[in-house]
Amino acid sequence: MKKTFKLTHEKLHPERLIDAIRHEIRKYIKRERKRSLPKGADFWDFDCRFGADEASSDVIHLSEIDTSINRVIAKELDSFYLEILAKPGYRQAKPTGPILPSDKS
């Protein structure tokens, strides 16, 4: 999903528009997670970018989307750009071996 969301609408209240945008984002993520995984992949991971426009967008974590939307609302911007791309994720094995005590001397 690569989309610029407008925060103004002639018929909708701003609060309802924000709720609709959040619902659309969650619906997209849920739909992508339901897709079948490629062989060897453990889960769907997401690359996200967020900003006022595509050129000024920064990389963020998936869990920071709501916080970023709240910041845009506080700044009273007219729109924001959001890019969410799904990619296969692979779990990393936890290191095994003896746990060494740390020296606190």
NUKE-149158 format. One record per atom (N, C-alpha, C): residue number from 1; residue in three letters; atom name; x, y, z. Coordinates in nm, 3 decimals. Each point is the difference from the previous one (the first is absolute). Last residue first. Layout:
  vovex  tikol  markol        x        y        z
    NUM    ala      CA        X        Y        Z
...
This chain:
  vovex  tikol  markol        x        y        z
    105    ser       N    3.269   -0.565    3.934
    105    ser      CA    0.102    0.046    0.093
    105    ser       C    0.068    0.126   -0.048
    104    lys       N   -0.358   -0.333   -0.169
    104    lys      CA   -0.041    0.131    0.052
    104    lys       C    0.103    0.052    0.100
    103    asp       N   -0.082   -0.383   -0.429
    103    asp      CA    0.090    0.046    0.105
    103    asp       C   -0.041    0.140    0.044
    102    ser       N   -0.322   -0.408   -0.204
    102    ser      CA    0.072    0.125   -0.032
    102    ser       C    0.085    0.041    0.119
    101    pro       N   -0.141   -0.513   -0.155
    101    pro      CA   -0.035    0.110    0.092
    101    pro       C    0.081    0.124   -0.038
    100    leu       N   -0.151   -0.381   -0.357
    100    leu      CA    0.111    0.041    0.084
    100    leu       C   -0.043    0.113    0.092
     99    ile       N   -0.245   -0.427   -0.265
     99    ile      CA   -0.016    0.143    0.029
     99    ile       C    0.109    0.038    0.099
     98    pro       N    0.003   -0.414   -0.377
     98    pro      CA   -0.006    0.041    0.140
     98    pro       C   -0.012    0.152    0.012
     97    gly       N   -0.203   -0.219   -0.439
     97    gly      CA    0.129   -0.010    0.069
     97    gly       C   -0.014    0.047    0.142
     96    thr       N   -0.261    0.118   -0.496
     96    thr      CA    0.001   -0.102    0.106
     96    thr       C    0.139   -0.007    0.060
     95    pro       N   -0.329    0.381   -0.290
     95    pro      CA    0.132   -0.060    0.026
     95    pro       C   -0.010   -0.101    0.115
     94    lys       N   -0.412    0.092   -0.332
     94    lys      CA    0.059    0.058    0.121
     94    lys       C    0.134   -0.066    0.025
     93    ala       N   -0.228    0.063   -0.492
     93    ala      CA    0.019   -0.095    0.109
     93    ala       C    0.064    0.071    0.118
     92    gln       N   -0.322    0.238   -0.368
     92    gln      CA    0.140   -0.023    0.031
     92    gln       C    0.009   -0.096    0.118
     91    arg       N   -0.399    0.068   -0.396
     91    arg      CA    0.038    0.009    0.141
     91    arg       C    0.148   -0.031    0.016
     90    tyr       N   -0.259    0.217   -0.432
     90    tyr      CA    0.065   -0.122    0.045
     90    tyr       C    0.045    0.020    0.145
     89    gly       N   -0.373    0.222   -0.402
     89    gly      CA    0.088    0.015    0.115
     89    gly       C    0.054   -0.135    0.045
     88    pro       N   -0.216    0.259   -0.478
     88    pro      CA    0.008   -0.117    0.087
     88    pro       C    0.101    0.021    0.111
     87    lys       N   -0.277    0.413   -0.200
     87    lys      CA    0.113   -0.083   -0.042
     87    lys       C    0.005   -0.121    0.092
     86    ala       N   -0.328    0.473   -0.149
     86    ala      CA    0.017   -0.128    0.068
     86    ala       C    0.120   -0.074   -0.058
     85    leu       N   -0.127    0.545    0.041
     85    leu      CA    0.034   -0.108   -0.092
     85    leu       C    0.026   -0.127    0.079
     84    ile       N   -0.211    0.535    0.037
     84    ile      CA    0.014   -0.126    0.073
     84    ile       C    0.023   -0.109   -0.103
     83    glu       N   -0.025    0.576    0.059
     83    glu      CA    0.039   -0.112   -0.086
     83    glu       C    0.020   -0.122    0.088
     82    leu       N   -0.227    0.538    0.006
     82    leu      CA    0.030   -0.124    0.071
     82    leu       C    0.029   -0.109   -0.102
     81    tyr       N   -0.074    0.582    0.072
     81    tyr      CA    0.033   -0.113   -0.088
     81    tyr       C    0.035   -0.120    0.085
     80    phe       N   -0.334    0.463    0.081
     80    phe      CA    0.124   -0.070    0.032
     80    phe       C    0.017   -0.118   -0.095
     79    ser       N   -0.294    0.518    0.079
     79    ser      CA    0.013   -0.137   -0.049
     79    ser       C    0.129   -0.061    0.051
     78    asp       N   -0.154    0.436    0.137
     78    asp      CA   -0.113   -0.034   -0.085
     78    asp       C    0.004   -0.144   -0.050
     77    leu       N    0.198    0.204    0.486
     77    leu      CA    0.034   -0.009   -0.142
     77    leu       C   -0.123   -0.044   -0.079
     76    glu       N    0.096    0.104    0.502
     76    glu      CA   -0.110    0.048   -0.084
     76    glu       C    0.040    0.007   -0.149
     75    lys       N    0.231   -0.166    0.418
     75    lys      CA    0.060    0.105   -0.082
     75    lys       C   -0.101    0.064   -0.095
     74    ala       N   -0.133   -0.364    0.273
     74    ala      CA    0.041    0.108    0.091
     74    ala       C    0.061    0.117   -0.078
     73    ile       N   -0.109   -0.393   -0.236
     73    ile      CA   -0.123    0.067    0.043
     73    ile       C    0.034    0.119    0.089
     72    val       N    0.350   -0.278   -0.129
     72    val      CA   -0.047    0.076   -0.116
     72    val       C   -0.127    0.078    0.037
     71    arg       N    0.175   -0.296    0.320
     71    arg      CA    0.087    0.117   -0.015
     71    arg       C   -0.044    0.088   -0.117
     70    asn       N   -0.223   -0.411    0.070
     70    asn      CA   -0.034    0.096    0.106
     70    asn       C    0.086    0.126   -0.009
     69    ile       N    0.099   -0.357   -0.287
     69    ile      CA   -0.125    0.064   -0.041
     69    ile       C   -0.041    0.104    0.103
     68    ser       N    0.369   -0.264    0.103
     68    ser      CA    0.033    0.095   -0.106
     68    ser       C   -0.124    0.072   -0.050
     67    thr       N   -0.053   -0.345    0.315
     67    thr      CA    0.068    0.114    0.062
     67    thr       C    0.032    0.106   -0.104
     66    asp       N   -0.178   -0.407   -0.154
     66    asp      CA   -0.101    0.079    0.072
     66    asp       C    0.061    0.123    0.066
     65    ile       N    0.298   -0.301   -0.216
     65    ile      CA   -0.089    0.066   -0.096
     65    ile       C   -0.102    0.087    0.072
     64    glu       N    0.364   -0.301    0.177
     64    glu      CA    0.006    0.146    0.015
     64    glu       C   -0.097    0.074   -0.092
     63    ser       N    0.088   -0.487    0.011
     63    ser      CA   -0.071    0.039    0.122
     63    ser       C   -0.002    0.152    0.021
     62    leu       N    0.242   -0.201   -0.367
     62    leu      CA   -0.144   -0.019   -0.017
     62    leu       C   -0.078    0.049    0.122
     61    his       N    0.469    0.230   -0.098
     61    his      CA   -0.043   -0.136    0.033
     61    his       C   -0.151   -0.006   -0.013
     60    ile       N    0.301    0.347   -0.298
     60    ile      CA   -0.052   -0.019    0.135
     60    ile       C   -0.032   -0.148    0.020
     59    val       N    0.270    0.381   -0.360
     59    val      CA   -0.027   -0.139    0.036
     59    val       C   -0.048   -0.004    0.145
     58    asp       N   -0.084    0.440   -0.308
     58    asp      CA    0.106   -0.068    0.075
     58    asp       C   -0.043   -0.142    0.032
     57    ser       N   -0.129    0.431   -0.383
     57    ser      CA   -0.040   -0.109    0.090
     57    ser       C    0.122   -0.068    0.061
     56    ser       N   -0.056    0.380   -0.334
     56    ser      CA    0.049    0.025    0.136
     56    ser       C   -0.034   -0.112    0.098
     55    ala       N   -0.130   -0.013   -0.468
     55    ala      CA    0.140    0.040   -0.001
     55    ala       C    0.057    0.017    0.142
     54    glu       N   -0.467   -0.098   -0.075
     54    glu      CA    0.086   -0.113   -0.032
     54    glu       C    0.149    0.035    0.008
     53    asp       N   -0.321    0.283    0.312
     53    asp      CA   -0.013   -0.040   -0.140
     53    asp       C    0.101   -0.111   -0.028
     52    ala       N   -0.072    0.124    0.441
     52    ala      CA   -0.096    0.096   -0.054
     52    ala       C   -0.024   -0.027   -0.148
     51    gly       N    0.155   -0.424    0.276
     51    gly      CA    0.043    0.139   -0.008
     51    gly       C   -0.109    0.089   -0.055
     50    phe       N    0.195   -0.557    0.088
     50    phe      CA   -0.104    0.095    0.037
     50    phe       C    0.056    0.141   -0.011
     49    arg       N    0.085   -0.577   -0.105
     49    arg      CA    0.052    0.136   -0.014
     49    arg       C   -0.117    0.095    0.025
     48    cys       N    0.140   -0.569    0.069
     48    cys      CA   -0.091    0.115    0.005
     48    cys       C    0.077    0.131   -0.016
     47    asp       N    0.007   -0.582   -0.058
     47    asp      CA    0.084    0.119   -0.011
     47    asp       C   -0.094    0.119   -0.008
     46    phe       N   -0.080   -0.520    0.209
     46    phe      CA   -0.043    0.117   -0.076
     46    phe       C    0.106    0.109    0.003
     45    asp       N   -0.091   -0.583    0.050
     45    asp      CA    0.061    0.119    0.058
     45    asp       C   -0.040    0.117   -0.088
     44    trp       N   -0.184   -0.533    0.093
     44    trp      CA    0.005    0.117   -0.088
     44    trp       C    0.056    0.117    0.078
     43    phe       N    0.136   -0.525    0.101
     43    phe      CA   -0.106    0.097    0.022
     43    phe       C    0.011    0.110   -0.106
     42    asp       N    0.278   -0.395   -0.010
     42    asp      CA   -0.069   -0.025    0.126
     42    asp       C   -0.121    0.092    0.022
     41    ala       N    0.281   -0.232   -0.455
     41    ala      CA   -0.028    0.122    0.075
     41    ala       C   -0.082   -0.035    0.124
     40    gly       N    0.125   -0.325   -0.338
     40    gly      CA    0.110    0.035    0.089
     40    gly       C   -0.024    0.125    0.083
     39    lys       N   -0.276   -0.054   -0.445
     39    lys      CA    0.065   -0.112    0.066
     39    lys       C    0.120    0.048    0.081
     38    pro       N   -0.399    0.346   -0.069
     38    pro      CA    0.093   -0.072   -0.086
     38    pro       C    0.069   -0.112    0.079
     37    leu       N   -0.494    0.160    0.147
     37    leu      CA    0.141    0.034    0.013
     37    leu       C    0.084   -0.074   -0.104
     36    ser       N   -0.534    0.169   -0.026
     36    ser      CA    0.086   -0.116    0.029
     36    ser       C    0.146    0.043   -0.003
     35    arg       N   -0.391    0.347    0.144
     35    arg      CA    0.058   -0.061   -0.120
     35    arg       C    0.088   -0.118    0.039
     34    lys       N   -0.209    0.299    0.319
     34    lys      CA   -0.073   -0.121   -0.036
     34    lys       C    0.057   -0.069   -0.123
     33    arg       N    0.161    0.425    0.164
     33    arg      CA    0.043   -0.107    0.090
     33    arg       C   -0.070   -0.132   -0.031
     32    glu       N   -0.122    0.399   -0.233
     32    glu      CA    0.134   -0.044   -0.040
     32    glu       C    0.048   -0.116    0.087
     31    arg       N   -0.412    0.204    0.107
     31    arg      CA   -0.011   -0.070   -0.128
     31    arg       C    0.136   -0.054   -0.044
     30    lys       N   -0.017    0.272    0.384
     30    lys      CA   -0.065   -0.127    0.027
     30    lys       C   -0.009   -0.084   -0.128
     29    ile       N    0.157    0.440   -0.039
     29    ile      CA    0.099   -0.083    0.070
     29    ile       C   -0.057   -0.139    0.027
     28    tyr       N   -0.291    0.320   -0.189
     28    tyr      CA    0.104   -0.037   -0.094
     28    tyr       C    0.103   -0.094    0.064
     27    lys       N   -0.335    0.185    0.274
     27    lys      CA   -0.059   -0.096   -0.092
     27    lys       C    0.104   -0.049   -0.102
     26    arg       N    0.116    0.349    0.294
     26    arg      CA   -0.007   -0.128    0.072
     26    arg       C   -0.055   -0.111   -0.089
     25    ile       N    0.005    0.437   -0.177
     25    ile      CA    0.138   -0.047    0.021
     25    ile       C   -0.001   -0.136    0.068
     24    glu       N   -0.413    0.221   -0.057
     24    glu      CA    0.053   -0.042   -0.129
     24    glu       C    0.141   -0.058    0.014
     23    his       N   -0.202    0.196    0.379
     23    his      CA   -0.066   -0.126   -0.034
     23    his       C    0.054   -0.055   -0.132
     22    arg       N    0.144    0.423    0.137
     22    arg      CA    0.060   -0.103    0.086
     22    arg       C   -0.060   -0.137   -0.032
     21    ile       N   -0.190    0.369   -0.217
     21    ile      CA    0.137   -0.022   -0.048
     21    ile       C    0.067   -0.111    0.080
     20    ala       N   -0.426    0.142    0.138
     20    ala      CA   -0.010   -0.073   -0.127
     20    ala       C    0.139   -0.030   -0.057
     19    asp       N   -0.031    0.269    0.387
     19    asp      CA   -0.039   -0.138    0.031
     19    asp       C   -0.007   -0.084   -0.127
     18    ile       N    0.077    0.457   -0.052
     18    ile      CA    0.118   -0.063    0.058
     18    ile       C   -0.031   -0.146    0.034
     17    leu       N   -0.357    0.259   -0.147
     17    leu      CA    0.092   -0.021   -0.110
     17    leu       C    0.127   -0.070    0.049
     16    arg       N   -0.320    0.140    0.313
     16    arg      CA   -0.048   -0.118   -0.074
     16    arg       C    0.092   -0.033   -0.116
     15    glu       N    0.092    0.389    0.249
     15    glu      CA    0.018   -0.117    0.086
     15    glu       C   -0.043   -0.127   -0.072
     14    pro       N   -0.069    0.427   -0.214
     14    pro      CA    0.141   -0.044    0.003
     14    pro       C    0.023   -0.125    0.084
     13    his       N   -0.471    0.073   -0.244
     13    his      CA    0.069    0.067    0.110
     13    his       C    0.143   -0.053    0.006
     12    leu       N   -0.281    0.003   -0.467
     12    leu      CA    0.033   -0.075    0.120
     12    leu       C    0.067    0.088    0.105
     11    lys       N   -0.135    0.153   -0.446
     11    lys      CA   -0.118   -0.052    0.069
     11    lys       C    0.031   -0.069    0.133
     10    glu       N    0.337    0.210   -0.297
     10    glu      CA   -0.111    0.096    0.008
     10    glu       C   -0.119   -0.051    0.080
      9    his       N    0.530   -0.108    0.082
      9    his      CA   -0.108   -0.051   -0.082
      9    his       C   -0.120    0.091    0.018
      8    thr       N    0.571   -0.080    0.134
      8    thr      CA   -0.115    0.090   -0.012
      8    thr       C   -0.102   -0.063   -0.094
      7    leu       N    0.439   -0.180    0.095
      7    leu      CA   -0.066    0.013    0.130
      7    leu       C   -0.114    0.100   -0.001
      6    lys       N    0.274   -0.359   -0.362
      6    lys      CA   -0.041    0.138    0.025
      6    lys       C   -0.079    0.005    0.129
      5    phe       N    0.396   -0.351   -0.199
      5    phe      CA   -0.131    0.015    0.063
      5    phe       C   -0.028    0.148    0.023
      4    thr       N    0.321   -0.319   -0.336
      4    thr      CA   -0.006    0.128    0.069
      4    thr       C   -0.142    0.017    0.052
      3    lys       N    0.298   -0.470   -0.129
      3    lys      CA   -0.116    0.087   -0.012
      3    lys       C    0.020    0.130    0.076
      2    lys       N    0.166   -0.530   -0.134
      2    lys      CA    0.066    0.130   -0.006
      2    lys       C   -0.110    0.101   -0.024
      1    met       N    0.056   -0.551    0.129
      1    met      CA   -0.085    0.116    0.000
      1    met       C    0.090    0.123    0.000
